[in-house]
Each structure stands twice: as C-alpha cells, then as structure tokens.
Amino acid sequence: MAIIGITLGDPGGIGPEIVLKVLKKHSFDHTLILYGTFPTNMSIPEFPVIHEAKGIKDIGKDVYWILSKQDSDLISGKPSQESGIAAYDAIKQAGEDALNGYIDAVVTAPISKHYIQLSHPDFIGHTEFFAHQAHDAHVVMSFFSDKLNVALLTTHCAVSEVSSYITIDDVVAKMHIINSALKSFFHISHPKLALLGLNPHAGEYGAFGNEELVILKPAVDTLRTQGVEIDGPYPADTFFAGNYQKYDMIISLYHDQGLIPFKMLSFDTGVNVTLGLPYIRTSVDHGTAFDIAGKGIASEKSFLEAIILAIKMLS
C-alpha cells in the first residue's frame, strides 16, 4: 500500500472540484493525503484531518486532509493572491513530505502561475519548483497518454530564449533520464526515442539555423554510442503526421512544439509527469479553468489518469 499526496491546486480553479469528483466515483487501495484549501462555497466530505504526514503509515488506508482549512475569502471562480498562496503552501508541503519519505508520490491539481507569482515572484511552475526544492535535481517535463508520449527539452521560457538553453550536455543528460524512466517505471526494455529539430525543416543542413548540426546531431551520435536508441533530429512539421507512432517518447525542443499535438490527441486523458525527481510526481495536463470553476462541469478524466499513472509507476 502506497501513500499518495494530492494537492488541490488553486482554490479558485477547478482543482478542488475534480479531486472531489474522482474521490466520489473511485476508490483506491492506497492511502491518500489531501494538501490544500477548499473554497468556502464548496460542499466537502468530512475527511479525517491530520496535522502532518509523518507517521501516517500507522493510520492505514483512507483519505486524509492535512495542512489546510476552508477559507471564507476563497471562492470558486474568483482567484486572488490569497488563492495563490494557498496553492503554493500546498505544493511546498507535499514536496517536503515526499523528499522526507513520508509520502511515495505527489499528484497535483492545476495552479495559476500568475496568482502564485503575486507573492512568490520567482515561481515558474510545478516542475521547476519541485526540481529546485529537490536540491536542483535535473528533471524532464513529460506527458503520457495512450496515444503518444512527449517530453520537453525546455519548459516555461520565451521562444526567443529556447536556443540558449540547448546544449549537447543537457540533451544527453535529459535523454538518459527519459531512457531510464521508461525502463524502470514503464518496463520498456529498449525504449525508442525520437528527437525533434528546433528550426524549420530541422534546419535543412544549416540553411535555417545550425542548432541541429552543432548541438542536436552530435548529442544523438553520443547517445547512440552510449546505448540509447534515439533517432533525429526530425522536422517537427511532418513528424506528427504518423511517424510518432513508432516511438516510445518524442522529445520536443520547446513547450508548444510538443504540447500542441499532444493536447489535440489526448487533452482529456493526458498526464504530466516530472521525470528525474527522487519521488513520483504526476499531474493533469490542463489549467485552472477559472471560467468554469464552481459550475460542476469540469472533467476529472485527466486527474483520474494522473492518480492511476502514479500508482502504476509505484508498482
């Protein structure tokens, strides 16, 4: 039996709603601990409240609620600096508990970077926060579904800055993280990786940029000598026409390059996974949807898949 921490996300968004929908419709043979704040206009079950995750193994299988309380100032559909603080406090505590070994995995509901940044200006996102909290662990943002798997070489940065973050050493290191994760967590004995190019037509031999020639191709050559099965760099515009189906993981150079095709195919069922942390972390592949929060119409499918995948990775 595993202990899984669940963060509720921004109380003004759909996070608390989709968490409760999953818990109402499904049961899990594991201990679940909720971190975060419910909005005051939401009816919630009377979960057993605990003060800390340490020692939870002595309590047994159930759903527990830690750290938080209903806040009269937090309402569904009305995000604020306070809702950002609540979301931040939840992920901070869950990450600390995972690093201390009190919980085995963290599953996160969506947050708003903007509202967290009102109090924590340096906050970039879940992935970067957990990596820094884990002593600057080298991590990879990845997305899994039954249609395709995508990993991002860079995460939340301006497109104009992407090329400055790409180095041979970084590509090689992240491909090894992906390769190892596919073997250990997904039991793929010989993962097949595909690396996309940065420039139009993958640079076309330097006509439209040289990152493919001086960084990506040398990195691929190095990885092959180290036993990693990787192809590329491929032109991204034609790759998703069907070639992607041959690979266990497609590595895109920047956020939208990989996530546009991923979300077109798997928006309701995709799962965000942070590879490289000393614990398992999964999440939904969508945002806070403040415009529909509190209306009871948000889909919980991605969050359910995030819990299921975390359990699978623990097995």
C-alpha positions as CSV (number, residue, x, y, z in Angstrom):
1,M,0.0,0.0,0.0
2,A,1.4,3.4,-1.1
3,I,0.8,6.8,0.4
4,I,-0.1,9.4,-2.3
5,G,-0.2,13.1,-1.7
6,I,-2.8,15.1,-3.6
7,T,-2.5,18.8,-3.9
8,L,-5.8,20.6,-4.5
9,G,-4.4,23.4,-6.8
10,D,-5.7,26.9,-6.8
11,P,-8.9,27.1,-4.7
12,G,-10.4,29.5,-7.2
13,G,-10.0,27.0,-10.0
14,I,-11.3,23.6,-10.9
15,G,-8.7,21.7,-8.8
16,P,-10.8,21.0,-5.7
17,E,-13.8,20.1,-7.9
18,I,-12.0,17.5,-10.0
19,V,-10.3,16.0,-6.9
20,L,-13.7,15.5,-5.2
21,K,-15.3,14.1,-8.3
22,V,-12.5,11.4,-8.5
23,L,-12.8,10.6,-4.8
24,K,-16.6,10.3,-5.1
25,K,-16.6,8.0,-8.1
26,H,-13.5,5.9,-7.4
27,S,-11.7,4.1,-4.6
28,F,-8.0,3.3,-4.4
29,D,-6.2,0.6,-2.4
30,H,-3.8,3.2,-1.1
31,T,-3.6,6.0,1.5
32,L,-4.4,9.4,0.0
33,I,-3.5,12.7,1.7
34,L,-5.0,15.9,0.5
35,Y,-2.9,19.1,0.7
36,G,-4.5,22.4,0.2
37,T,-7.6,24.6,0.7
38,F,-11.2,24.1,-0.4
39,P,-13.2,27.2,-1.3
40,T,-15.9,28.1,1.1
41,N,-18.7,27.7,-1.4
42,M,-17.9,24.1,-1.9
43,S,-19.5,21.2,0.0
44,I,-16.9,18.8,1.1
45,P,-16.9,15.4,2.8
46,E,-15.8,15.2,6.4
47,F,-12.3,13.8,5.7
48,P,-10.2,12.8,8.8
49,V,-7.9,15.8,9.5
50,I,-4.3,15.1,10.4
51,H,-1.6,17.6,11.3
52,E,1.3,16.0,9.4
53,A,2.1,13.2,7.1
54,K,4.9,11.8,9.3
55,G,3.7,8.6,10.9
56,I,0.7,8.2,8.5
57,K,1.7,4.5,7.9
58,D,0.3,3.8,11.4
59,I,-3.1,5.1,10.5
60,G,-3.9,2.9,7.4
61,K,-5.9,3.2,4.2
62,D,-8.2,6.2,3.9
63,V,-8.4,9.7,2.6
64,Y,-6.9,12.3,4.9
65,W,-6.8,16.1,4.8
66,I,-3.7,17.9,6.0
67,L,-2.5,21.4,6.5
68,S,-5.5,23.4,5.3
69,K,-8.9,24.7,6.1
70,Q,-11.9,26.2,4.3
71,D,-11.2,29.9,3.9
72,S,-14.1,32.3,3.8
73,D,-12.1,34.6,1.4
74,L,-11.6,31.9,-1.2
75,I,-14.4,31.2,-3.7
76,S,-14.6,29.1,-6.8
77,G,-14.1,31.1,-9.9
78,K,-12.5,34.1,-8.0
79,P,-8.7,33.6,-8.0
80,S,-6.7,36.0,-5.9
81,Q,-3.3,36.5,-4.3
82,E,-4.7,34.5,-1.3
83,S,-5.7,31.6,-3.5
84,G,-2.2,31.6,-5.0
85,I,-0.7,31.5,-1.5
86,A,-2.9,28.5,-0.6
87,A,-1.8,26.7,-3.7
88,Y,1.9,27.4,-3.1
89,D,1.7,26.3,0.5
90,A,0.2,23.0,-0.5
91,I,2.8,22.1,-3.1
92,K,5.6,23.2,-0.8
93,Q,4.4,20.9,2.0
94,A,3.7,18.0,-0.3
95,G,7.1,18.3,-1.9
96,E,8.8,18.4,1.5
97,D,6.9,15.3,2.7
98,A,7.9,13.4,-0.4
99,L,11.6,14.3,0.0
100,N,11.4,13.2,3.6
101,G,9.9,9.9,2.6
102,Y,6.5,10.4,4.3
103,I,4.6,10.0,1.1
104,D,5.5,8.0,-2.0
105,A,4.1,10.1,-4.8
106,V,2.6,13.6,-5.4
107,V,-0.3,14.2,-7.7
108,T,-1.0,17.8,-8.4
109,A,-4.2,19.7,-9.5
110,P,-3.8,22.8,-11.6
111,I,-2.4,26.1,-10.2
112,S,-2.1,29.6,-11.6
113,K,1.4,30.8,-12.0
114,H,0.2,34.4,-12.1
115,Y,-1.5,34.3,-8.8
116,I,1.3,32.5,-7.1
117,Q,3.8,35.0,-8.5
118,L,1.9,37.8,-6.7
119,S,3.5,36.5,-3.5
120,H,6.4,34.5,-4.9
121,P,7.7,36.4,-8.0
122,D,10.4,33.8,-8.8
123,F,7.9,30.9,-9.1
124,I,7.9,29.4,-12.7
125,G,5.8,26.3,-12.4
126,H,5.3,23.0,-10.6
127,T,8.2,21.3,-12.5
128,E,10.8,23.9,-11.8
129,F,9.6,24.3,-8.2
130,F,9.9,20.7,-7.3
131,A,13.3,20.4,-9.1
132,H,14.7,23.4,-7.1
133,Q,13.2,22.0,-3.8
134,A,14.9,18.7,-4.5
135,H,18.3,20.5,-4.5
136,D,18.2,21.5,-8.2
137,A,17.5,18.0,-9.5
138,H,17.9,17.5,-13.2
139,V,14.4,16.9,-14.3
140,V,12.3,16.4,-17.5
141,M,8.8,17.6,-18.1
142,S,6.9,14.8,-19.9
143,F,3.4,13.9,-20.9
144,F,1.9,10.4,-21.2
145,S,-1.3,9.1,-22.8
146,D,-2.4,6.0,-24.7
147,K,-1.9,8.0,-28.0
148,L,1.6,9.3,-27.6
149,N,4.3,10.3,-25.1
150,V,6.0,13.6,-25.3
151,A,8.9,15.2,-23.3
152,L,10.1,18.8,-23.4
153,L,13.8,19.7,-23.6
154,T,12.9,23.2,-22.3
155,T,9.9,24.1,-20.2
156,H,8.5,27.6,-19.4
157,C,10.7,30.0,-21.2
158,A,10.2,32.5,-24.0
159,V,10.6,31.1,-27.5
160,S,13.3,33.6,-28.2
161,E,15.3,32.1,-25.4
162,V,14.9,28.4,-26.3
163,S,18.2,28.0,-28.3
164,S,20.2,29.5,-25.4
165,Y,19.1,26.6,-23.1
166,I,20.0,23.8,-25.5
167,T,23.5,22.3,-25.1
168,I,24.9,18.9,-26.1
169,D,25.4,18.0,-22.4
170,D,21.9,19.0,-21.5
171,V,20.4,17.0,-24.3
172,V,22.5,13.9,-23.4
173,A,21.6,14.2,-19.7
174,K,17.9,14.5,-20.3
175,M,17.7,11.7,-22.8
176,H,19.3,9.4,-20.2
177,I,16.7,10.5,-17.6
178,I,13.9,9.7,-20.1
179,N,15.5,6.4,-21.2
180,S,16.0,5.2,-17.6
181,A,12.4,6.2,-16.6
182,L,10.9,4.3,-19.5
183,K,12.8,1.2,-18.4
184,S,12.2,1.4,-14.7
185,F,8.7,2.8,-14.4
186,F,7.1,1.6,-17.6
187,H,9.1,-1.6,-18.1
188,I,10.1,-0.9,-21.7
189,S,13.3,-2.8,-22.1
190,H,14.6,-1.0,-25.2
191,P,12.9,2.5,-25.4
192,K,12.8,4.1,-28.8
193,L,13.3,7.9,-28.6
194,A,12.7,10.5,-31.3
195,L,14.3,14.0,-31.1
196,L,12.6,16.9,-33.0
197,G,14.6,19.7,-34.6
198,L,14.4,23.3,-33.5
199,N,14.3,25.1,-36.8
200,P,12.0,24.7,-39.9
201,H,12.8,21.5,-41.7
202,A,15.2,20.7,-38.9
203,G,17.5,23.4,-40.2
204,E,17.8,21.8,-43.7
205,Y,21.6,21.4,-43.4
206,G,22.1,24.8,-41.8
207,A,20.0,26.8,-44.2
208,F,17.6,27.8,-41.4
209,G,19.8,27.6,-38.3
210,N,22.6,25.4,-37.2
211,E,21.4,24.0,-33.8
212,E,20.6,20.7,-35.5
213,L,24.2,20.4,-36.9
214,V,26.2,21.7,-33.9
215,I,24.1,20.5,-31.0
216,L,21.3,18.0,-31.7
217,K,23.0,15.7,-34.2
218,P,26.3,15.4,-32.1
219,A,24.1,14.7,-29.0
220,V,22.3,12.0,-30.9
221,D,25.6,10.4,-32.0
222,T,26.9,10.5,-28.5
223,L,23.7,8.9,-27.1
224,R,23.9,6.1,-29.6
225,T,27.4,5.2,-28.6
226,Q,26.1,5.0,-25.0
227,G,23.4,2.5,-25.9
228,V,20.4,4.8,-26.2
229,E,18.1,4.1,-29.1
230,I,17.4,7.6,-30.4
231,D,16.6,9.0,-33.9
232,G,16.6,12.5,-35.2
233,P,16.6,15.4,-35.2
234,Y,13.4,15.2,-37.2
235,P,11.5,18.1,-38.9
236,A,8.7,18.8,-36.4
237,D,6.1,19.8,-39.0
238,T,5.8,16.4,-40.7
239,F,6.8,14.2,-37.8
240,F,3.3,14.1,-36.2
241,A,1.7,13.0,-39.5
242,G,2.3,9.4,-38.4
243,N,5.9,8.9,-37.7
244,Y,5.4,9.4,-34.0
245,Q,3.6,6.0,-33.6
246,K,6.9,4.2,-33.9
247,Y,8.4,5.7,-30.8
248,D,8.0,5.3,-27.1
249,M,8.9,9.0,-26.5
250,I,9.1,12.1,-28.7
251,I,11.3,14.8,-27.4
252,S,10.3,18.4,-28.4
253,L,12.6,21.3,-28.1
254,Y,10.1,23.7,-26.6
255,H,6.7,23.8,-24.9
256,D,4.2,24.3,-27.7
257,Q,6.1,22.2,-30.3
258,G,5.3,19.1,-28.3
259,L,2.1,20.1,-26.5
260,I,0.0,21.2,-29.4
261,P,-0.1,17.7,-31.0
262,F,-0.3,16.0,-27.6
263,K,-3.3,18.0,-26.4
264,M,-5.0,17.7,-29.7
265,L,-4.9,13.9,-29.3
266,S,-5.1,13.5,-25.5
267,F,-6.4,16.6,-23.8
268,D,-8.9,14.8,-21.5
269,T,-6.7,11.8,-20.7
270,G,-3.1,13.1,-20.8
271,V,-0.9,13.1,-17.7
272,N,2.0,15.4,-16.9
273,V,5.0,13.5,-15.3
274,T,8.1,15.0,-13.9
275,L,11.0,12.6,-14.6
276,G,14.2,12.8,-12.5
277,L,12.8,13.7,-9.1
278,P,13.6,11.4,-6.2
279,Y,9.9,10.6,-6.0
280,I,7.0,10.2,-8.4
281,R,5.1,13.3,-9.4
282,T,2.1,13.3,-11.8
283,S,-0.4,16.0,-12.7
284,V,-3.2,16.9,-15.1
285,D,-2.3,18.3,-18.5
286,H,-4.7,21.3,-18.3
287,G,-5.0,24.5,-16.3
288,T,-7.2,26.1,-13.7
289,A,-10.2,26.9,-15.9
290,F,-11.3,29.7,-13.6
291,D,-14.2,30.5,-16.0
292,I,-16.0,27.2,-15.3
293,A,-14.9,26.7,-11.7
294,G,-17.7,26.0,-9.3
295,K,-20.2,25.2,-12.1
296,G,-19.8,21.4,-11.7
297,I,-18.9,20.8,-15.3
298,A,-15.2,20.3,-15.2
299,S,-13.9,17.0,-16.4
300,E,-12.0,14.9,-13.9
301,K,-10.6,12.5,-16.5
302,S,-7.1,13.8,-16.6
303,F,-6.8,13.9,-12.8
304,L,-8.1,10.3,-12.5
305,E,-5.5,9.3,-15.1
306,A,-2.8,11.1,-13.1
307,I,-3.6,9.1,-10.0
308,I,-3.8,5.8,-11.9
309,L,-0.4,6.5,-13.6
310,A,1.2,7.4,-10.3
311,I,0.0,4.1,-8.8
312,K,1.3,2.2,-11.9
313,M,4.7,3.9,-11.6
314,L,4.8,2.8,-7.9
315,S,4.1,-0.9,-8.7
